[in-house]
Amino acid sequence: MTIKTLLLVEDDPQDELLTLRALHRANVANRIDVVRDGQQALDYLFREGEFAGRTGPELPTVMLLDINLPRLSGLEVLERLRADPRTQWLPVVILTSSDDERDRLHSYENGCNSFVRKPVDFNEFAETVARLGVYWLATNEPATRE
């Protein structure tokens, strides 16, 4: 049985906590790994730097990626993922507070699978994250490389 993992890339501790709480409330029992900046996300995915000895599945089932991150932006991370054959099919959901139309356009141009604005209201935020978790971890059938 394949372990389904969600990778959360979020630099705001409060948004991280809210996301984890919402997934827990939705009974998402999958493994959830958290990194806090764009460079950490790449290191995690490519098993480099502090994640060189990372065990577990090669890639997460889905990545929730914020745009406004330290070191490398979410858009820079997305661009690098799509340029590498190892990660080109990894489902990436942009989960951001940005309402900038250019961010949404650039996200889709760089190959995101979904663009979701973080609702300001906690209950709406929790519902949105719960739906994302259930869809991407239980309903969606990702592409597989052989």
C-alpha positions as CSV (number, residue, x, y, z in Angstrom):
1,M,0.0,0.0,0.0
2,T,1.4,3.4,-1.0
3,I,1.6,6.0,1.8
4,K,-0.1,9.2,0.7
5,T,1.7,12.3,1.9
6,L,0.7,15.9,1.8
7,L,3.5,18.5,1.7
8,L,2.5,21.9,3.2
9,V,4.8,24.7,2.2
10,E,3.9,27.6,4.5
11,D,5.9,30.2,6.3
12,D,3.2,31.7,8.5
13,P,2.9,29.6,11.8
14,Q,-0.7,30.6,12.3
15,D,-1.7,29.5,8.8
16,E,0.2,26.3,9.2
17,L,-1.6,25.6,12.5
18,L,-5.0,26.4,11.0
19,T,-4.3,24.2,8.0
20,L,-3.1,21.2,10.1
21,R,-6.1,21.7,12.4
22,A,-8.6,21.8,9.5
23,L,-7.1,18.6,8.0
24,H,-7.3,16.8,11.3
25,R,-10.9,17.9,11.8
26,A,-11.7,16.5,8.3
27,N,-10.2,13.2,9.4
28,V,-7.4,13.4,7.0
29,A,-5.1,10.7,8.5
30,N,-2.4,10.9,5.9
31,R,1.1,11.9,6.6
32,I,1.6,15.7,6.5
33,D,5.0,17.1,6.2
34,V,5.7,20.8,6.6
35,V,8.5,23.0,5.3
36,R,8.6,26.8,5.8
37,D,10.3,28.3,2.7
38,G,10.8,27.7,-1.0
39,Q,14.4,26.3,-0.7
40,Q,13.3,23.9,2.0
41,A,10.5,22.7,-0.4
42,L,13.0,22.0,-3.1
43,D,15.4,20.3,-0.7
44,Y,12.6,18.1,0.6
45,L,11.4,17.1,-2.9
46,F,14.9,16.4,-4.3
47,R,16.3,14.9,-1.0
48,E,19.0,17.5,-0.7
49,G,20.5,19.7,2.1
50,E,18.8,19.0,5.4
51,F,16.5,16.4,3.7
52,A,19.3,14.3,2.1
53,G,18.5,11.4,4.4
54,R,14.7,11.8,4.2
55,T,12.8,8.5,4.3
56,G,9.3,7.7,3.1
57,P,7.7,8.1,-0.3
58,E,9.9,9.6,-3.0
59,L,7.3,12.4,-3.6
60,P,4.2,13.6,-1.8
61,T,0.8,12.9,-3.3
62,V,0.1,16.6,-3.4
63,M,1.8,19.8,-2.4
64,L,0.0,22.9,-0.9
65,L,2.3,25.8,-1.8
66,D,2.1,29.3,-0.6
67,I,3.3,32.0,-3.1
68,N,4.9,34.5,-0.7
69,L,7.7,32.5,0.9
70,P,11.2,33.4,2.1
71,R,14.3,32.5,0.1
72,L,12.5,31.3,-3.0
73,S,8.9,32.3,-3.9
74,G,6.2,29.7,-4.5
75,L,6.2,30.6,-8.2
76,E,10.0,30.0,-8.4
77,V,9.5,26.6,-6.7
78,L,6.7,25.7,-9.1
79,E,8.8,26.7,-12.1
80,R,11.7,24.5,-11.0
81,L,9.3,21.6,-10.3
82,R,7.8,21.7,-13.8
83,A,11.3,21.9,-15.4
84,D,12.4,18.7,-13.7
85,P,11.2,15.3,-15.0
86,R,11.2,13.9,-11.5
87,T,8.6,16.4,-10.3
88,Q,6.8,17.6,-13.5
89,W,3.6,15.7,-12.7
90,L,3.5,16.4,-8.9
91,P,0.1,17.9,-8.1
92,V,0.6,21.4,-6.8
93,V,-2.1,23.5,-5.3
94,I,-1.3,27.2,-4.8
95,L,-2.9,28.1,-1.4
96,T,-2.3,31.8,-0.9
97,S,-3.8,35.0,0.6
98,S,-2.8,36.8,-2.6
99,D,-5.6,38.3,-4.6
100,D,-3.3,39.6,-7.3
101,E,-4.5,38.5,-10.7
102,R,-0.9,38.3,-12.0
103,D,-0.1,35.7,-9.3
104,R,-3.0,33.5,-10.4
105,L,-2.0,33.9,-14.1
106,H,1.7,33.1,-13.4
107,S,0.7,30.1,-11.2
108,Y,-1.3,28.5,-14.1
109,E,1.4,29.5,-16.6
110,N,3.9,27.7,-14.5
111,G,1.8,24.6,-14.2
112,C,-0.1,24.6,-11.0
113,N,-3.0,22.2,-10.8
114,S,-5.2,24.6,-8.7
115,F,-5.2,28.1,-7.3
116,V,-7.0,28.6,-4.0
117,R,-7.3,31.8,-2.1
118,K,-7.1,31.4,1.7
119,P,-10.4,32.6,3.1
120,V,-10.0,35.1,5.9
121,D,-12.8,33.5,8.0
122,F,-11.6,30.5,10.0
123,N,-14.6,28.3,9.3
124,E,-14.4,29.0,5.6
125,F,-10.6,28.4,5.7
126,A,-11.1,25.1,7.5
127,E,-13.8,24.0,5.1
128,T,-11.6,24.9,2.1
129,V,-8.6,23.0,3.4
130,A,-10.7,20.0,4.3
131,R,-12.1,19.8,0.8
132,L,-8.6,20.2,-0.7
133,G,-7.3,17.4,1.5
134,V,-10.1,15.0,0.8
135,Y,-10.0,15.7,-2.9
136,W,-6.3,15.4,-3.5
137,L,-5.6,12.6,-1.1
138,A,-8.7,10.4,-1.5
139,T,-10.5,11.3,-4.7
140,N,-7.8,12.4,-7.3
141,E,-5.9,9.8,-9.2
142,P,-2.5,11.2,-9.9
143,A,-0.3,10.4,-12.9
144,T,2.3,7.8,-12.2
145,R,5.7,7.4,-13.8
146,E,6.9,3.9,-14.6
